[in-house]
Amino acid sequence: MGDPDSMQTLGVSGPEESVYRLLLSHPGSNVSQISQRLGAGQHAVRTALTGLERLGLVSTSPGPQRIFFPTAPDASIEALILQRQADLERARVLAKGLMADFQQGREAQPPDMIEIITGAQAIHRRFEQLQRGAKYLVQVLDTPPYVGPGGTPNDIEFDGLARGVVYRGIYDKAALEAGPGTMNAIARYVAAGEQARFLTRVPFKLATFDRDFACVPLEVSPPDLSRSMVVRSCSLLEALFYIFDNLWERAAPITFGADQPAGNHQSGQPDSRLLNLLGAGMTDQAIARHLGLSYRTTRRRIAAVMDSLGSESRFQAGLQAGRNGWL
């Protein structure tokens, strides 16, 4: 995402913006003075000034040595905004024309049901594009391995949740144990409205968008992250939805509450975050890593939770916490 204070969204390049901002505080400067103050070459300054003149952001005085003045920002930038709006409207009209050609082409021959995408960056871009196009539902099966570090925030999800798109995520136990970044990212998604669940084992990676598309690795055993396929309306797409729906019914919810010391809740409810980590089947070492505690302290808190629930095993603790509505 670009700098909100940058003029580049108006079609002004970085060097042009630097020259314009300097002229705002030093109007009447010549090329040599601008070059000296910016520490830039005179050729680069002349190129920037030519661009600024074309955009109507600077004017020059006649004479043997040209000096330059910035135009008033309110009028000149408003003109650029109007120009960009006109460009966007022309692009919208162009898109409609291209869409008509696209529909005509699809009617002329049967559509491809499967789109093959090669390369991690291309797959990531397509995934983002499909997310942005989703109108009401995105569903994800999340399991390692990952192309980059686990827990990298999916900022597009927050945008989708804000505009009313329902997000459902089913996480593999191994994903929850991938590191604190993953659990922290899931906590942010849940706080923003994601419906999150977990399973001991998620069979493969999958993402579905509305009821129109699904994205799945081309090879799942062993997983190949360099090639994926986007599936459109066909029997395979329906099968993928069926798999997700069945896993969703079997998965256990992931919720996050205030992380307080065990047994210190006013209602007598134990540490809700610790309960979720226990419910996910995570090891004591993994829980300690997520909570930022020592292994000994974590063991002591787990024992306190189980004691407060009157449970002799993690399984009993999970059942009792569920009955009490704490998970």
Stockholm file with secondary structure:
# STOCKHOLM 1.0

chainA/1-327         MGDPDSMQTLGVSGPEESVYRLLLSHPGSNVSQISQRLGAGQHAVRTALTGLERLGLVSTSPGPQRIFFPTAPDASIEALILQRQADLERARVLAKGLMADFQQGREAQPPDMIEIITGAQAIHRRFEQLQRGAKYLVQVLDTPPYVGPGGTPNDIEFDGLARGVVYRGIYDKAALEAGPGTMNAIARYVAAGEQARFLTRVPFKLATFDRDFACVPLEVSPPDLSRSMVVRSCSLLEALFYIFDNLWERAAPITFGADQPAGNHQSGQPDSRLLNLLGAGMTDQAIARHLGLSYRTTRRRIAAVMDSLGSESRFQAGLQAGRNGWL
#=GR chainA/1-327 SS CCCTTCSGGGTCCHHHHHHHHHHHHSTTBCHHHHHHHHTCCHHHHHHHHHHHHHHTSEEECCSSSCCEEECCHHHHHHHHHHHHHHHHHHHHHHHHHHHHHHHHHHHHSCCCSEEEEESHHHHHHHHHHHHHHCSSEEEEEECSCCSSCTTCCCHHHHHHHHTTCEEEEEEEHHHHTSCHHHHHHHHHHHHHTCEEEEESCCCSCEEEETTTEEEEESCBTTBCTTEEEEECSSHHHHHHHHHHHHHHHHSEECCCCCCCCTTCSTTSCCCHHHHHHHHTTCCHHHHHHHHTCCHHHHHHHHHHHHHHTTCSSHHHHHHHHHHTTCC
#=GC SS_cons         CCCTTCSGGGTCCHHHHHHHHHHHHSTTBCHHHHHHHHTCCHHHHHHHHHHHHHHTSEEECCSSSCCEEECCHHHHHHHHHHHHHHHHHHHHHHHHHHHHHHHHHHHHSCCCSEEEEESHHHHHHHHHHHHHHCSSEEEEEECSCCSSCTTCCCHHHHHHHHTTCEEEEEEEHHHHTSCHHHHHHHHHHHHHTCEEEEESCCCSCEEEETTTEEEEESCBTTBCTTEEEEECSSHHHHHHHHHHHHHHHHSEECCCCCCCCTTCSTTSCCCHHHHHHHHTTCCHHHHHHHHTCCHHHHHHHHHHHHHHTTCSSHHHHHHHHHHTTCC
//
